[in-house]
């Protein structure tokens, strides 16, 4: 395909001035003679400015996707980037499996979708801006396009699903390279809204990134600057937003809180009265009220009037904010039953979400695609990476910022003070939750073994559902076994 260019330039123009001389003949009197006419004043011509060539586009990303028409032999890709000042169009060049480059010229609005690409191909993309001339190119960015699963992959997914079913599983849905490649529902489940339990916590990663982008909060902010009750407590006065969301704040729980009774409680009041047994960074304690603390901070930061003891009037509802910023762009609409609230109407950020399997998987796809969805960037890639492995939690390396990590805990787990639940604990004989899975694997985990797994190095996201009561003390569920079966590293 040829490159379409619009070339802007000056057009030479001239001004012709016609002047006539009128000669008047006079008979008689001295001083008579010809009068010279005044020439016409030329109209100034402003030269057409030559557009300035801007810098090369930045932020290029490629999101593979299945063919919109369902053709298994074809695939598509959503391309996005950050706008370049002064650009009148963009030139997308791509190669398939290392072949000849194809060029596509787009409008001045960033983003385009390539269609009709061969399934399973290796796609490489660069982007240049055009503003009177072509800028340098950004990229290349590469991606593997989706393709139907192989027989071996299907057998591996089926093996994982059988393992899930044996543990009261209800759903296993696998996304690879931007396409859903395996769906298994059992026990009467039909992709209805399902409790995520503590899997809800992972949304607070996105919550904080959006709030930071809007200038409301940073990870370094002291919680006590907003929750002023905490200024008089030696440990609470030191807590930062990062400490809260990485569960290293030193808060060790309030006996009055119960996840199952949250709808009857004032969770903000319980949060403010939470006990801080340790200084921040000293211990890893899985305290759900840490997430309510961040929600309270957000509500105050958005104009809520705080009168102490967890009582706030006004401000922005955290869930309303997330609906606008996160769920609507992902094509998810929450209703009154999608998220539980406490007795004062505050959403339960530690465990209140209810989503169908395919909708939770969309959030997984967003994380897998480094904060992008379709042709849009929703989350800053660097800040998202902090959540899912970029930040080394000194209290426990197995937890990032709202996400469980498959990193080696490397001696950071101290059973005398750390409180790591079974859902995030290491597999027997290991210091990882899934030693048979890649190191970059991350997990959102709920008490009934509800799971959202992300494996960036394999381009995979997996949702697994089971009833809340299936995760009791007699459960033999193993994340390592399930993931190992799904990716073929465990028979």
Order of alpha helices (4+ residues) and beta strands (2+ residues): beta-beta-beta-beta-beta-beta-beta-alpha-beta-beta-beta-alpha-alpha-alpha-alpha-beta-beta-alpha-beta-alpha-beta-beta-alpha-beta-beta-beta-beta-alpha
